[in-house]
Amino acid sequence: MRRMEPVPTIVVSIALCGLMMATARQAVGQTRDSYEVASRTVTPSTSKGLAAIDAAARNGKYLFIFFWKANDRQSQTMYGVFQSAVRKWRESADSVGVRITDPNERPIVDKLGLSRAPMPLVLALAPNGAVTKSFPIKFDETQLRDGFVSPATAKCLKALQERKLVLLCVQNQTTQFAPAAMAAAQNFKADARYAKTTEIVMVNPEDQAETSLLEGLKVNPQTPQAVTVVLAPPGKPVASFVGAVTKDQIARKVAAASSGCGPSCACHK
């Protein structure tokens, strides 16, 4: 493809009433120092994709990855759209182009399950490594901009993509029953049954950056009482508690939801 060089540089789709990723099957977690591929080691120094992920994480920036396979007209056209957009976001985002047939890029392709994904494809990654949005085949700059999400959204997505439960605690110093709601969340996470598979994410309801997240989860940003929302992978709300809540109440809702999961479901173990 011509000029396929790196370019320096929810509102995430809230579906099923939760936070979901459209195409990638697994999240990009913390990048290991090396990967074994075909009996040889691939490191960030040999993989543009891995190097870009490492650099963006170190610099606290977003990363937009353009995946492509064939040097066809559609890929060339969409890469032009991609370049035009990411040039405008250089202060907040890095970008890289990755050809999925490049052997050095196999770790990323395998990790994200992209070998059969429609191409071209852009994935947006938050600084914490969460995949915030995917854009297959055809997209425009406005759509790509949706890859930027609020801090709490990125935290939720990261945990959900790691197959964890999320206790989204919507409260501040003025919301009623905040101490009781927070104690319940902390006690739930302290339970050995849930400690390794639960993350607590705090949201100040007065934070305008989080308004879209709260509205997508049907939480009133002007709520006078603390709200605790339980999310399970891939982003399904399990329960929502307004006001005071107890650890046992949360546990009962989680147990009821887990009854519909298979024995291999890690999120409710």
Stockholm file with secondary structure:
# STOCKHOLM 1.0

chainA/1-269         MRRMEPVPTIVVSIALCGLMMATARQAVGQTRDSYEVASRTVTPSTSKGLAAIDAAARNGKYLFIFFWKANDRQSQTMYGVFQSAVRKWRESADSVGVRITDPNERPIVDKLGLSRAPMPLVLALAPNGAVTKSFPIKFDETQLRDGFVSPATAKCLKALQERKLVLLCVQNQTTQFAPAAMAAAQNFKADARYAKTTEIVMVNPEDQAETSLLEGLKVNPQTPQAVTVVLAPPGKPVASFVGAVTKDQIARKVAAASSGCGPSCACHK
#=GR chainA/1-269 SS CTTCCCCCCCCCCEETTEECCSSCSSCCCSCCSCEEETTEEECTTTCHHHHHHHHHHHHTCEEEEEEECSCCHHHHHHHHHHHHHHHTTTTTEEEEEEETTCGGGHHHHHHHTCTTSCSSEEEEECTTSCEEEEEESCCCHHHHHTTCCCHHHHHHHHHHHTTCEEEEEECCTTSBTHHHHHHHHHHHHHSTTTGGGEEEEEECTTCGGGHHHHHHTTCCTTCSBCEEEEEETTTEEEEEEESCCCHHHHHHHHHHHHTTSCTTCCTTC
#=GC SS_cons         CTTCCCCCCCCCCEETTEECCSSCSSCCCSCCSCEEETTEEECTTTCHHHHHHHHHHHHTCEEEEEEECSCCHHHHHHHHHHHHHHHTTTTTEEEEEEETTCGGGHHHHHHHTCTTSCSSEEEEECTTSCEEEEEESCCCHHHHHTTCCCHHHHHHHHHHHTTCEEEEEECCTTSBTHHHHHHHHHHHHHSTTTGGGEEEEEECTTCGGGHHHHHHTTCCTTCSBCEEEEEETTTEEEEEEESCCCHHHHHHHHHHHHTTSCTTCCTTC
//
